[in-house]
């Protein structure tokens, strides 16, 4: 029997170099569910995120707009240019490091550098199935902990065990099923905060 294909071992290989947007060949809108939970919140928060691919050029280049959150948190922006990478990954991570900078008084660029460095390091990778619209699709989950070996860990000890999760599924438009960042308390392991965006559906 043929053996299963080997999993990519880094987020760089499995997410950024995986051509997640290659199967998007015509304009469409991808809907994701945003969730934020943890003991730092009075109650969980959830909202919709729309990633609208309005233009697809003959060479596959795409122009993408975002419509995120509701009320005072609403953000609408674009275009972002995309060829093979899913720009939602960049949007999510940029929001995350900006919030970390605001929370700690540190530089968002510093946190961004630590995350980027970890993309090329070995990640925890496991195959799984995800279910979308009643159909099960093969997927892969990648998990990294960028701050475990942070040289400035003493300044940002609350992020020691912070984890980033990427679940990719080739059968999905845009290839990204879920992206999440979770921060457990280093003292007791209880979840301080988790933010995630999970694929819901695609519409023309």
Secondary structure by P-SEA (a helix, b strand, c coil): ccccccccccccccccccccccccccbbbbbbbbbbbcccccbbbbbbbbbbbcccccccbbbbbbbbbccccbbbbcccccccccaaaaaaaaaaaaaaaaaccccaaaaaaaaaaaccccccccccccccccbbbbbbbbbbbccccccccccccccccbbbbbbbbccccccccccccccccccccccccccbbbbccccc
